[in-house]
Amino acid sequence: MLKAKKSWREKLEDDQGLPKVVEITGKMSTRWGTGTCAIPAPREVNEIMRMVPKGKLITINQIREIVAGRHGATIG
């Protein structure tokens, strides 16, 4: 039996246990160093992007900074 594909709205609303903060270990530490990493829920990223005024730009690094700040993590 085939599973029906989820709509964009369904994917956005499926938090899958997120947000969460994890310790940076293993291969991640090679790139990001030490500390903690905040992994946001899809709707949290959507909320951040909706705060950007029309005609303005936000970078992925700015989104990462906002996520990290909200969760008290080293990076987002």
Backbone bond lengths (Angstrom), bond angles and torsions (degrees), N, CA, C in turn:
res aa  C-N    CA-C-N  psi(-1)  N-CA   C-N-CA  omega(-1)  CA-C   N-CA-C  phi
1 M - - - 1.451 - - 1.536 108.97 -
2 L 1.299 116.74 131.45 1.453 122.01 -179.76 1.520 111.46 -82.30
3 K 1.339 114.68 141.05 1.461 119.54 175.50 1.520 108.71 -86.37
4 A 1.296 116.57 139.31 1.464 120.78 176.48 1.525 108.67 -71.37
5 K 1.308 116.70 139.25 1.459 120.69 178.39 1.521 109.26 -68.94
6 K 1.326 114.69 143.53 1.453 119.68 177.47 1.521 109.83 -76.68
7 S 1.312 115.26 144.61 1.462 120.26 175.47 1.529 108.56 -76.93
8 W 1.320 116.54 166.00 1.458 122.07 176.79 1.526 109.98 -56.91
9 R 1.325 117.69 -43.16 1.467 122.13 -179.80 1.532 110.66 -62.91
10 E 1.339 117.37 -42.01 1.468 120.76 178.99 1.531 111.07 -64.28
11 K 1.326 117.22 -41.32 1.459 120.92 177.66 1.523 110.92 -64.32
12 L 1.321 116.94 -40.54 1.454 122.16 -179.75 1.529 111.19 -63.50
13 E 1.311 117.08 -37.64 1.465 121.42 -175.95 1.518 113.56 -86.48
14 D 1.336 118.55 -7.22 1.459 122.30 -179.68 1.530 109.17 -88.78
15 D 1.321 117.00 99.86 1.465 121.52 -175.28 1.533 113.56 -73.67
16 Q 1.311 119.12 -22.91 1.468 123.85 178.41 1.530 112.70 48.34
17 G 1.322 116.93 43.33 1.462 120.96 178.19 1.518 114.30 75.60
18 L 1.303 117.29 14.69 1.458 121.67 -179.87 1.513 109.76 -104.51
19 P 1.291 122.07 157.02 1.452 127.49 3.24 1.522 111.55 -78.27
20 K 1.326 115.11 158.99 1.455 120.65 173.97 1.515 108.96 -149.70
21 V 1.325 114.90 158.76 1.460 121.60 178.48 1.523 106.84 -116.75
22 V 1.335 115.78 127.68 1.464 120.86 -178.81 1.519 109.96 -122.65
23 E 1.327 115.29 153.87 1.458 121.85 176.44 1.531 108.84 -73.21
24 I 1.319 117.23 139.39 1.459 121.55 177.31 1.527 107.57 -79.88
25 T 1.343 115.87 118.56 1.465 121.06 -178.80 1.519 110.24 -140.59
26 G 1.324 115.83 171.31 1.463 122.38 173.16 1.516 113.72 55.32
27 K 1.342 115.31 -133.66 1.466 121.49 -177.11 1.528 112.04 -62.31
28 M 1.348 116.25 -30.37 1.469 118.76 178.61 1.524 110.87 -60.81
29 S 1.334 117.40 -36.78 1.469 120.23 -176.17 1.526 111.92 -67.74
30 T 1.334 117.51 -26.07 1.461 120.44 177.02 1.523 110.33 -62.62
31 R 1.325 116.26 -40.16 1.462 120.64 -177.91 1.524 112.91 -88.74
32 W 1.334 117.26 -40.63 1.460 120.81 -169.95 1.526 114.73 -107.12
33 G 1.326 119.30 -8.99 1.459 121.04 -179.40 1.521 111.47 85.64
34 T 1.331 116.30 -144.36 1.466 120.59 -177.95 1.523 110.18 -111.47
35 G 1.304 114.93 165.13 1.465 120.87 177.98 1.510 111.58 123.50
36 T 1.338 115.98 -145.83 1.456 121.56 -178.07 1.532 110.18 -128.10
37 C 1.328 114.66 155.75 1.454 121.66 -179.35 1.523 109.02 -124.87
38 A 1.317 116.57 126.42 1.469 121.35 177.03 1.526 108.48 -91.20
39 I 1.334 115.56 127.64 1.461 121.40 177.67 1.529 106.41 -109.69
40 P 1.336 117.40 110.88 1.466 120.57 -174.21 1.525 113.05 -81.18
41 A 1.313 115.25 158.66 1.460 121.49 170.88 1.529 107.88 -76.93
42 P 1.328 117.97 150.64 1.468 120.31 -179.93 1.527 113.26 -53.50
43 R 1.335 117.41 -40.34 1.468 118.43 -177.89 1.530 112.01 -69.50
44 E 1.347 117.63 -24.09 1.465 120.02 176.59 1.533 110.24 -69.58
45 V 1.324 117.38 -42.31 1.464 121.26 176.99 1.526 109.39 -64.50
46 N 1.319 116.95 -41.19 1.466 121.14 178.11 1.533 110.40 -60.35
47 E 1.323 116.63 -42.13 1.470 121.36 178.83 1.534 110.82 -61.42
48 I 1.335 116.74 -43.07 1.461 121.10 179.31 1.529 110.02 -62.60
49 M 1.322 116.57 -45.20 1.467 119.84 -178.75 1.525 111.48 -66.10
50 R 1.328 118.38 -32.22 1.462 121.44 178.92 1.528 112.56 -70.88
51 M 1.339 117.07 -18.90 1.469 120.88 178.53 1.530 111.54 -76.20
52 V 1.315 117.38 -16.41 1.467 121.55 -178.12 1.532 108.45 -73.92
53 P 1.330 116.79 124.95 1.465 119.47 179.99 1.534 111.74 -60.95
54 K 1.305 115.61 148.01 1.464 121.12 178.64 1.527 109.67 -56.57
55 G 1.325 116.12 133.98 1.454 121.27 -179.76 1.520 113.99 87.95
56 K 1.351 117.41 -5.37 1.465 121.56 179.28 1.521 109.17 -103.33
57 L 1.333 116.25 171.71 1.452 123.07 -174.28 1.521 109.96 -126.73
58 I 1.331 117.08 144.37 1.452 122.39 170.14 1.521 106.94 -130.01
59 T 1.325 116.45 137.55 1.462 120.22 -178.74 1.523 109.89 -93.87
60 I 1.334 115.57 163.29 1.462 120.27 177.47 1.525 110.25 -61.64
61 N 1.326 117.38 -34.59 1.464 119.63 178.76 1.525 111.67 -66.93
62 Q 1.330 117.46 -35.83 1.467 120.27 176.03 1.529 110.16 -67.16
63 I 1.317 117.13 -39.51 1.468 120.59 177.20 1.524 109.30 -63.05
64 R 1.331 117.07 -43.12 1.471 120.73 178.61 1.526 111.19 -59.80
65 E 1.331 117.31 -42.82 1.466 121.09 179.49 1.526 111.11 -61.90
66 I 1.315 117.30 -43.01 1.465 121.86 -179.79 1.520 110.14 -63.91
67 V 1.340 117.08 -45.72 1.471 121.64 179.81 1.528 110.32 -61.94
68 A 1.321 116.67 -46.90 1.473 120.28 179.92 1.525 110.61 -60.32
69 G 1.327 116.95 -44.12 1.458 120.96 179.26 1.517 113.36 -61.52
70 R 1.317 116.21 -41.75 1.483 120.70 -179.17 1.526 111.73 -63.34
71 H 1.333 116.70 -31.08 1.457 120.40 -173.52 1.528 113.25 -109.88
72 G 1.327 116.54 5.91 1.463 120.38 178.00 1.522 112.80 64.49
73 A 1.331 116.76 33.78 1.461 121.71 -178.75 1.519 110.59 -104.72
74 T 1.321 115.91 164.31 1.455 121.88 178.62 1.533 110.38 -68.84
75 I 1.343 116.04 -45.28 1.457 121.97 179.19 1.511 110.25 -136.82
76 G 1.306 115.81 165.74 1.466 120.86 177.49 1.503 110.43 -124.84
